[in-house]
Amino acid sequence: MRRYELVQIADYLKNFRKISAIRRVGDNVINIIFDRQKSLFFDLRRGDSHIFIKDDFTRAKIYKAPFDVILTKRFTNSNMQSIKVLKDDRILQIGVISNSKYKSDETLLQMEFTGKNTNVIILDNNGFILEALRHIDISSSYREVKVGIALKSLHVEQKFLPKESKKIEDIELFLEDEYNRRVQKSLVATKKQKSASIQKRVKKLQKLLDGLDSEERLMSKSETYSLWGALIFSNLDKIKGYKKEISLDDFEGNSVKIILPKEARSGAEAGNLLFEASKKLKRKAKSLHIERDSLCGKIEFFKKLQNAINMANSETEINILYPKQKHSKKAKGKQVSYESFYIEGFKVMLGKNEKGNIELLKEAKKRDIWLHLKDMPSSHVIIRTDKQNIPTNVLEFASKLCAEFSVSQKGVYLVDYTPRRNVKMGEGAHVNYVDYKTMSVSI
């Protein structure tokens, strides 16, 4: 935040008389309501501190740290006595007298929009620290920030010259634009970071897929090992335990060079090891399509996830689709074929393939909500209700998931939904359902 912006915002705040309410609504965000009517947000994150206005800002969680307790006690329903920007620095200081038991003392709320030193510090009228958003130890900075000590002034590294000033015509519009501008910038950065992570996973899966043997190669190798084993048992008298390889005639009189297993201590053991290796290769060849289909399915899922993230309208939606710490998709000893997402405490599950769709249908409870594209093949989606009513935005999110992971073309799609008890399973993942409602979604 530029100093001339902070100065003009401070002048704007002088129009108010009271701080009606104050609370932390994000790890670094303080929300202050002035005169019971105007709500401003002070974002004190390092490197991008700013002030903004947002009507429907969602509170991240309830904060109960000592800082939050002091903040509420000292400033809720308090009368504003002073507001200023400290000389030659980006520090906003609000002085109040509380209507609580502290009313005889002035309390200062010092918000420092100062890059690496960004902080929120609560001071008494003598300049001693009552609490701070960030405590700073003397071992890491010349300026210690610790409860009970006097706060030192920051070293000013640059002078703020008058020529920097630019008049802000409408402070409230400016603060609303500040939020929208930063949200878009942050949204682009988040999409880029998530996309890079997904591409890395896709690249790893593709490498595994490309490295798979072919069924033909595995079967050919299996047959070779089987032949070698048979020839060894037909010529046990010619096999010496110390040999690494041997040449024998096959059953048609052709000379065959056989590489003996390193761990074999006798001819018989070599033959048994070769027969066992032959059986393993045959089993692997027969099940190779399962591994290939699994890898292809995962790659396809991540590509659809990438597309959903690219079309997301908010960081909240992106973090639901691809959270930093993903919830485990595996039950102990069991691997599932569906993906789980969490929104407002509700679990939304998406089948990634036919197997996943079947698993969802079998595991869902009768009151869970089932979703499917209308009259089209699609992934099955289940919302775990836990006997609660499903909010409209959760239902909309699940419907959008169903469409985004089922079709590749943009457009408007209809999604049917009904309690799981109204869905009857047929062959595979085919179903019949009754008493359903339909929602329209655009992707």
ZASEFI-902051 format. One line per 8 residues: their letters; for each residue z, x, y of C-alpha. Coordinates in nm, 3 decimals, decimal comma, always signed. Example, Ala and Ser with C-alpha at 12.3 -4.5 7.8 and 13.67 -1.06 7.14 Angstrom:
BEGIN
AS = +0,780/+1,230/-0,450; +0,714/+1,367/-0,106
This chain:
BEGIN
MRRYELVQ = +0,000/+0,000/+0,000; -0,098/+0,129/+0,344; +0,171/+0,157/+0,609; -0,012/-0,055/+0,869; -0,035/-0,335/+0,611; +0,337/-0,310/+0,540; +0,419/-0,322/+0,912; +0,218/-0,642/+0,964
IADYLKNF = +0,368/-0,803/+0,652; +0,717/-0,719/+0,787; +0,627/-0,889/+1,117; +0,512/-1,195/+0,919; +0,841/-1,204/+0,725; +1,037/-1,211/+1,051; +0,929/-1,576/+1,082; +1,170/-1,664/+0,799
RKISAIRR = +1,547/-1,695/+0,827; +1,675/-1,700/+0,469; +1,614/-1,564/+0,123; +1,653/-1,880/-0,084; +1,599/-1,719/-0,424; +1,523/-1,378/-0,566; +1,462/-1,254/-0,920; +1,274/-0,998/-1,122
VGDNVINI = +0,974/-1,161/-1,292; +0,815/-0,850/-1,440; +0,931/-0,500/-1,528; +0,842/-0,388/-1,174; +0,787/-0,718/-0,992; +1,040/-0,885/-0,760; +0,983/-1,245/-0,654; +1,143/-1,357/-0,325
IFDRQKSL = +1,135/-1,716/-0,200; +1,184/-1,738/+0,178; +1,320/-2,054/+0,344; +1,266/-2,248/+0,016; +0,895/-2,265/+0,081; +0,712/-1,934/+0,072; +0,705/-1,724/-0,245; +0,602/-1,357/-0,226
FFDLRRGD = +0,582/-1,099/-0,504; +0,667/-0,733/-0,453; +0,509/-0,517/-0,723; +0,685/-0,179/-0,728; +0,493/-0,007/-1,006; +0,431/+0,363/-0,951; +0,083/+0,447/-0,831; -0,016/+0,092/-0,735
SHIFIKDD = +0,270/-0,072/-0,547; +0,172/-0,374/-0,339; +0,272/-0,722/-0,221; +0,090/-1,038/-0,325; +0,096/-1,418/-0,335; +0,023/-1,607/-0,656; +0,099/-1,979/-0,700; +0,113/-1,992/-1,081
FTRAKIYK = +0,254/-1,649/-1,163; +0,399/-1,649/-1,516; +0,743/-1,496/-1,556; +0,733/-1,226/-1,824; +1,093/-1,267/-1,943; +1,448/-1,317/-1,819; +1,604/-0,995/-1,691; +1,981/-0,946/-1,714
APFDVILT = +2,031/-0,578/-1,635; +2,303/-0,474/-1,384; +2,028/-0,437/-1,122; +1,929/-0,802/-1,170; +2,288/-0,926/-1,155; +2,353/-0,746/-0,824; +2,016/-0,852/-0,688; +2,093/-1,219/-0,751
KRFTNSNM = +2,452/-1,207/-0,625; +2,377/-1,022/-0,304; +2,054/-1,190/-0,193; +2,034/-1,546/-0,329; +2,089/-1,796/-0,043; +2,140/-1,511/+0,202; +2,070/-1,504/+0,574; +1,820/-1,244/+0,689
QSIKVLKD = +1,966/-1,022/+0,960; +1,697/-0,757/+0,993; +1,361/-0,655/+0,856; +1,181/-0,332/+0,936; +0,953/-0,059/+0,809; +1,115/+0,281/+0,833; +0,955/+0,526/+1,074; +0,671/+0,739/+0,933
DRILQIGV = +0,707/+0,601/+0,581; +0,611/+0,307/+0,359; +0,962/+0,172/+0,311; +1,040/-0,195/+0,376; +1,407/-0,266/+0,443; +1,553/-0,618/+0,452; +1,913/-0,664/+0,571; +2,101/-0,982/+0,477
ISNSKYKS = +2,443/-1,139/+0,492; +2,517/-1,340/+0,181; +2,681/-1,680/+0,170; +2,881/-1,564/-0,132; +3,206/-1,366/-0,140; +3,014/-1,069/+0,003; +2,939/-1,255/+0,330; +3,145/-1,016/+0,541
DETLLQME = +2,923/-0,724/+0,442; +2,559/-0,666/+0,513; +2,348/-0,571/+0,214; +2,018/-0,387/+0,239; +1,722/-0,437/+0,006; +1,510/-0,125/+0,034; +1,162/-0,143/-0,124; +0,985/+0,192/-0,129
FTGKNTNV = +0,605/+0,178/-0,165; +0,587/+0,556/-0,182; +0,375/+0,666/-0,478; +0,577/+0,870/-0,729; +0,904/+0,777/-0,552; +0,836/+0,401/-0,564; +1,160/+0,212/-0,617; +1,379/-0,084/-0,524
IILDNNGF = +1,727/+0,015/-0,410; +2,019/-0,210/-0,315; +2,249/-0,053/-0,050; +2,572/-0,152/+0,119; +2,602/-0,140/+0,499; +2,714/+0,224/+0,481; +2,405/+0,336/+0,291; +2,573/+0,374/-0,050
ILEALRHI = +2,376/+0,270/-0,358; +2,494/-0,050/-0,528; +2,208/-0,058/-0,781; +1,845/+0,046/-0,820; +1,541/-0,053/-1,023; +1,502/+0,312/-1,126; +1,792/+0,554/-1,150; +1,690/+0,913/-1,078
DISSSYRE = +1,895/+1,210/-1,192; +1,955/+1,511/-0,966; +1,806/+1,735/-1,238; +1,464/+1,573/-1,193; +1,453/+1,524/-0,816; +1,611/+1,653/-0,495; +1,690/+1,288/-0,417; +1,940/+1,144/-0,660
VKVGIALK = +1,941/+0,766/-0,703; +2,267/+0,673/-0,868; +2,523/+0,396/-0,819; +2,807/+0,489/-0,585; +2,644/+0,775/-0,394; +2,491/+0,781/-0,046; +2,112/+0,758/-0,049; +1,929/+1,052/+0,103
SLHVEQKF = +1,614/+1,009/+0,310; +1,279/+1,083/+0,153; +1,090/+1,393/+0,262; +0,797/+1,263/+0,464; +0,487/+1,450/+0,353; +0,247/+1,303/+0,608; +0,249/+1,133/+0,945; +0,111/+0,781/+0,975
LPKESKKI = -0,112/+0,780/+1,281; -0,183/+0,468/+1,489; -0,560/+0,502/+1,434; -0,504/+0,392/+1,071; -0,411/+0,044/+1,189; -0,634/-0,251/+1,115; -0,534/-0,601/+1,218; -0,488/-0,851/+0,935
EDIELFLE = -0,597/-1,191/+1,067; -0,435/-1,404/+0,795; -0,143/-1,243/+0,610; -0,117/-1,512/+0,340; -0,491/-1,502/+0,264; -0,474/-1,121/+0,259; -0,188/-1,126/+0,006; -0,373/-1,377/-0,215
DEYNRRVQ = -0,685/-1,158/-0,204; -0,474/-0,853/-0,290; -0,369/-1,020/-0,615; -0,721/-1,133/-0,710; -0,873/-0,793/-0,631; -0,619/-0,604/-0,839; -0,639/-0,854/-1,125; -1,014/-0,805/-1,152
KSLVATKK = -0,980/-0,427/-1,134; -0,708/-0,429/-1,398; -0,906/-0,670/-1,616; -1,205/-0,435/-1,619; -0,982/-0,138/-1,705; -0,806/-0,330/-1,985; -1,137/-0,442/-2,135; -1,260/-0,084/-2,129
QKSASIQK = -0,944/+0,049/-2,297; -0,939/-0,220/-2,567; -1,311/-0,180/-2,630; -1,271/+0,194/-2,681; -0,993/+0,131/-2,933; -1,200/-0,124/-3,125; -1,507/+0,100/-3,127; -1,295/+0,379/-3,272
RVKKLQKL = -1,183/+0,150/-3,555; -1,537/+0,030/-3,620; -1,662/+0,389/-3,633; -1,394/+0,476/-3,888; -1,480/+0,173/-4,104; -1,852/+0,249/-4,080; -1,787/+0,604/-4,198; -1,604/+0,468/-4,502
LDGLDSEE = -1,887/+0,224/-4,568; -2,152/+0,492/-4,539; -1,952/+0,714/-4,775; -1,947/+0,461/-5,060; -2,133/+0,555/-5,376; -2,408/+0,329/-5,506; -2,359/+0,119/-5,819; -2,656/+0,296/-5,979
RLMSKSET = -2,512/+0,641/-5,918; -2,170/+0,546/-6,053; -2,315/+0,381/-6,365; -2,538/+0,681/-6,428; -2,239/+0,916/-6,399; -2,037/+0,687/-6,627; -2,306/+0,698/-6,893; -2,326/+1,076/-6,865
YSLWGALI = -1,950/+1,116/-6,917; -1,964/+0,876/-7,212; -2,242/+1,079/-7,374; -2,052/+1,403/-7,316; -1,743/+1,257/-7,478; -1,939/+1,140/-7,781; -2,107/+1,480/-7,822; -1,773/+1,662/-7,799
FSNLDKIK = -1,618/+1,447/-8,073; -1,928/+1,514/-8,287; -1,886/+1,890/-8,240; -1,510/+1,948/-8,223; -1,540/+2,261/-8,432; -1,753/+2,425/-8,163; -1,513/+2,353/-7,873; -1,274/+2,630/-7,769
GYKKEISL = -0,981/+2,536/-7,543; -1,040/+2,817/-7,296; -1,406/+2,734/-7,226; -1,512/+2,575/-6,895; -1,849/+2,448/-7,014; -2,053/+2,427/-7,331; -2,411/+2,348/-7,436; -2,461/+2,100/-7,722
DDFEGNSV = -2,761/+1,919/-7,869; -2,765/+1,545/-7,808; -2,853/+1,292/-8,075; -3,223/+1,342/-8,006; -3,210/+1,720/-8,033; -3,213/+1,794/-7,658; -2,977/+2,062/-7,524; -2,708/+1,920/-7,294
KIILPKEA = -2,483/+2,130/-7,071; -2,130/+1,981/-7,062; -1,866/+2,068/-6,800; -1,528/+2,039/-6,965; -1,233/+1,884/-6,772; -1,011/+2,159/-6,628; -0,691/+2,002/-6,758; -0,821/+1,970/-7,118
RSGAEAGN = -0,634/+2,192/-7,362; -0,850/+2,105/-7,664; -1,182/+1,954/-7,756; -1,027/+1,621/-7,847; -0,841/+1,603/-7,517; -1,164/+1,687/-7,331; -1,346/+1,404/-7,508; -1,071/+1,151/-7,430
LLFEASKK = -1,061/+1,254/-7,064; -1,438/+1,213/-7,035; -1,426/+0,867/-7,198; -1,146/+0,763/-6,957; -1,343/+0,892/-6,658; -1,647/+0,699/-6,783; -1,447/+0,374/-6,799; -1,306/+0,426/-6,447
LKRKAKSL = -1,650/+0,488/-6,303; -1,784/+0,175/-6,474; -1,497/-0,035/-6,335; -1,552/+0,113/-5,990; -1,924/+0,038/-6,006; -1,859/-0,325/-6,100; -1,603/-0,372/-5,820; -1,790/-0,169/-5,558
HIERDSLC = -1,941/-0,481/-5,404; -1,588/-0,607/-5,331; -1,500/-0,292/-5,137; -1,836/-0,298/-4,958; -1,799/-0,667/-4,866; -1,444/-0,599/-4,742; -1,556/-0,314/-4,515; -1,854/-0,513/-4,387
GKIEFFKK = -1,626/-0,809/-4,319; -1,382/-0,594/-4,123; -1,663/-0,440/-3,919; -1,807/-0,784/-3,845; -1,463/-0,914/-3,745; -1,403/-0,628/-3,500; -1,748/-0,680/-3,347; -1,663/-1,046/-3,289
LQNAINMA = -1,324/-0,943/-3,152; -1,502/-0,704/-2,915; -1,724/-0,988/-2,795; -1,424/-1,219/-2,745; -1,249/-0,952/-2,537; -1,560/-0,898/-2,325; -1,566/-1,271/-2,246; -1,190/-1,301/-2,179
NSETEINI = -1,090/-1,420/-1,832; -0,744/-1,266/-1,813; -0,533/-0,976/-1,937; -0,301/-1,227/-2,100; -0,586/-1,355/-2,318; -0,690/-1,000/-2,407; -0,337/-0,904/-2,507; -0,317/-1,211/-2,730
LYPKQKHS = -0,645/-1,118/-2,899; -0,559/-0,749/-2,933; -0,193/-0,673/-2,859; -0,058/-0,321/-2,820; +0,165/-0,365/-3,123; -0,014/-0,595/-3,360; +0,191/-0,820/-3,582; +0,167/-0,725/-3,948
KKAKGKQV = -0,103/-0,911/-4,135; +0,030/-0,805/-4,474; +0,301/-0,968/-4,672; +0,492/-0,723/-4,887; +0,270/-0,624/-5,179; -0,007/-0,860/-5,069; -0,309/-0,818/-4,846; -0,434/-1,125/-4,662
SYESFYIE = -0,786/-1,201/-4,546; -0,701/-1,375/-4,221; -0,598/-1,256/-3,876; -0,289/-1,375/-3,690; -0,256/-1,425/-3,314; +0,050/-1,530/-3,115; +0,048/-1,747/-2,803; +0,355/-1,896/-2,639
GFKVMLGK = +0,554/-1,855/-2,960; +0,294/-2,029/-3,181; +0,119/-1,847/-3,465; -0,257/-1,905/-3,481; -0,433/-1,784/-3,797; -0,808/-1,727/-3,835; -0,992/-1,687/-4,165; -1,213/-1,376/-4,157
NEKGNIEL = -1,422/-1,477/-4,460; -1,436/-1,740/-4,735; -1,141/-1,582/-4,914; -0,939/-1,591/-4,591; -1,034/-1,955/-4,532; -0,914/-2,047/-4,881; -0,588/-1,855/-4,833; -0,522/-2,040/-4,507
LKEAKKRD = -0,585/-2,380/-4,664; -0,351/-2,301/-4,953; -0,073/-2,152/-4,740; -0,076/-2,403/-4,452; +0,196/-2,667/-4,435; +0,103/-3,034/-4,412; +0,201/-3,060/-4,042; +0,012/-2,747/-3,938
IWLHLKDM = -0,303/-2,809/-3,735; -0,637/-2,723/-3,898; -0,950/-2,655/-3,687; -1,321/-2,617/-3,774; -1,653/-2,634/-3,590; -1,802/-2,981/-3,609; -2,089/-3,011/-3,861; -2,137/-2,634/-3,874
PSSHVIIR = -2,021/-2,349/-4,099; -1,727/-2,174/-3,933; -1,404/-1,987/-3,977; -1,104/-2,205/-4,054; -0,819/-2,186/-3,804; -0,458/-2,294/-3,861; -0,190/-2,341/-3,594; +0,159/-2,309/-3,742
TDKQNIPT = +0,351/-2,594/-3,576; +0,701/-2,554/-3,724; +0,728/-2,930/-3,661; +0,676/-2,885/-3,285; +0,419/-3,051/-3,060; +0,130/-2,819/-2,981; +0,069/-2,758/-2,606; -0,284/-2,825/-2,486
NVLEFASK = -0,345/-2,462/-2,385; -0,253/-2,342/-2,736; -0,494/-2,593/-2,887; -0,765/-2,482/-2,645; -0,706/-2,117/-2,734; -0,730/-2,191/-3,108; -1,051/-2,393/-3,056; -1,204/-2,110/-2,859
LCAEFSVS = -1,109/-1,864/-3,133; -1,273/-2,086/-3,391; -1,600/-2,091/-3,197; -1,605/-1,726/-3,087; -1,554/-1,595/-3,439; -1,804/-1,836/-3,598; -2,117/-1,826/-3,382; -2,309/-1,555/-3,201
QKGVYLVD = -2,483/-1,765/-2,937; -2,327/-1,867/-2,607; -2,301/-2,239/-2,547; -2,083/-2,548/-2,572; -1,943/-2,628/-2,918; -1,740/-2,911/-3,066; -1,428/-2,828/-3,267; -1,262/-3,083/-3,495
YTPRRNVK = -0,887/-3,064/-3,550; -0,635/-3,256/-3,758; -0,305/-3,199/-3,943; -0,352/-3,004/-4,267; -0,239/-3,307/-4,470; -0,566/-3,479/-4,373; -0,781/-3,200/-4,519; -0,885/-3,212/-4,885
MGEGAHVN = -1,010/-2,893/-5,046; -1,333/-2,895/-5,247; -1,519/-2,609/-5,409; -1,441/-2,275/-5,246; -1,363/-2,327/-4,877; -1,554/-2,657/-4,853; -1,338/-2,947/-4,736; -1,336/-3,315/-4,651
YVDYKTMS = -1,114/-3,439/-4,370; -1,017/-3,764/-4,197; -0,830/-3,889/-3,888; -0,945/-3,599/-3,673; -0,996/-3,543/-3,302; -1,264/-3,333/-3,134; -1,243/-3,080/-2,854; -1,531/-2,926/-2,659
VSI = -1,522/-2,551/-2,591; -1,756/-2,326/-2,400; -1,822/-1,963/-2,494
